[in-house]
Amino acid sequence: MVMALFARKKSAEGKAESLTLTVNGMKCEGCIERVVKGLKSLDGVQDASGELSQKKISVSYDPAVLKRDDIVNTIENLGYRVQK
């Protein structure tokens, strides 16, 4: 059974949302860089970062342009599993 572990909140501008996801399969800083680069290539992503020890990826994005499912699909298409 896979559990959802994410947090959403609106930024002060009201245009961006922040999303933090637990991502399985990231084993090194290269994995973090690969996911961050993939996310930053998406239209609507304002920023992305990762924390290897916590297996977390944080993304700031414009929900008018991009949906949570688009972010999750991008990470999973890179070969990692997002906990749902």
N, C-alpha and C positions, 0 to 999 in steps of 0.2 A: 504494500500500500504506500503510495507516495502522497506526502502532505504538502499543502500550499504554504510556502514561506515567502511572503512578499509584503512590502509596505508601499503605500501610495500616499503622496501628499502634494498639495498644490504649492507652487512657489509664491513668493511675495508678489510677483507680477500677475499671477493668476493665469498665465499662458502655459507655463511648463508644469509638468508633473514629475515627481521623482519616484522611481521604482527600484526596490532592492530585491534581488532574486538569489536564492541558493542554487548553485550550479555544481552538479557532480561531474567528475571526470577531469577537472582541471588539476594537473599534477605539478606544474612548474610556472614560472613567470612568463614563459613563452606562450603557455595556454591562455593566461590572462591577457597578454598582448594581442593574441589572435582574436579573442572574443571582443575586446575593447575596440580593436581596429574594425572588425566586422560591424559592430553596432554604430560606430561613428560614421560609417559609410552610408547609413540609412538617412533618408530625408526625414527631418523632424527631430533627430537626436541632437541635443545641444551639448551633452557631455556624457562620458561613460568612464568608469573606473572599476578596479577590482581589488579584492583582498584575498590572496591565496590561502592564508591560514584559516580564514573563516569560510572559504569557498563562496564568497559573495561577489555579485556584480551589481553596481549601482548605475542607474541611467536616469538622466534628465531629458525629457522629451516633450514635444508639443502634441497633446492628444488630439488636436484637430487634424494633424497630419499622419500620425502613427498611433497604432493601437498596441495594447499589451501583448496580444497574440502575435503581432508582427515581430516584436522584440524576442519573445520566447521562440518563435519559429526560426529566427536568424541564429540564435544560440544553438538550437538543436540541429540545424543544418550544418553547423560547424563541427558537429560530432560530440556535443556535450548534452547532458540531461538536466533540464530545469525541474526542480522539485515543485510539484503542483499540489 
